[in-house]
Amino acid sequence: MIGRVIPEREVGGAWWTLLKTVSGKGTAIAEAVALATAEEHRVWYFDGPGQYTALEPDQLWLGTTREWCLHDADLIGQKVPALPGVYIIRSTTPVLIGHTDDLRQRLLHHHAEIRQCEDAKDVALEFCFEVILPADEREERAANLIAWWSPPCNQSV
């Protein structure tokens, strides 16, 4: 469930009220991102019993600032540094999310192996990455993305 809220009532030091609830993950995410990027709105998502978290599009890789590339070995070799970071491989939504000490090596590994995952067979795939040096930050960032997206190939690759 994703709710659209506008300022009206104090919650956690800010003023908000629930205005609308939307459902259907693809539609809900698109609407939530549009609302979250509008200055006068904040969007919260259900994060467990009694817990709501503000949607930050860039934190969930929903913003427009990321460069997505075709999941191709040559492009990985050209664009991806051999540095630590977090990565996402997606079709229409993420199918695999992870973190590593060497982004290039891991993405090349996944290029060879990801088609073993049923959800990654016969679909065009793209990748994106973010260099993050501290291991604890990488782990936390990947865990948050995995919790949000529940990528199917994280179970099988």
Stockholm file with secondary structure:
# STOCKHOLM 1.0

chainA/1-157         MIGRVIPEREVGGAWWTLLKTVSGKGTAIAEAVALATAEEHRVWYFDGPGQYTALEPDQLWLGTTREWCLHDADLIGQKVPALPGVYIIRSTTPVLIGHTDDLRQRLLHHHAEIRQCEDAKDVALEFCFEVILPADEREERAANLIAWWSPPCNQSV
#=GR chainA/1-157 SS CEEEEEEEEEETTEEEEEEEEECSHHHHHHHHHHHHHSTTCEEEEECSTTCEEECCTTTTTCSSCCCCEECCHHHHHHHCCSSCEEEEEESSSEEEEEEESCHHHHHHHHHHHGGGSGGGTTSCCEEEEEECCSHHHHHHHHHHHHHHHCCGGGTTC
#=GC SS_cons         CEEEEEEEEEETTEEEEEEEEECSHHHHHHHHHHHHHSTTCEEEEECSTTCEEECCTTTTTCSSCCCCEECCHHHHHHHCCSSCEEEEEESSSEEEEEEESCHHHHHHHHHHHGGGSGGGTTSCCEEEEEECCSHHHHHHHHHHHHHHHCCGGGTTC
//
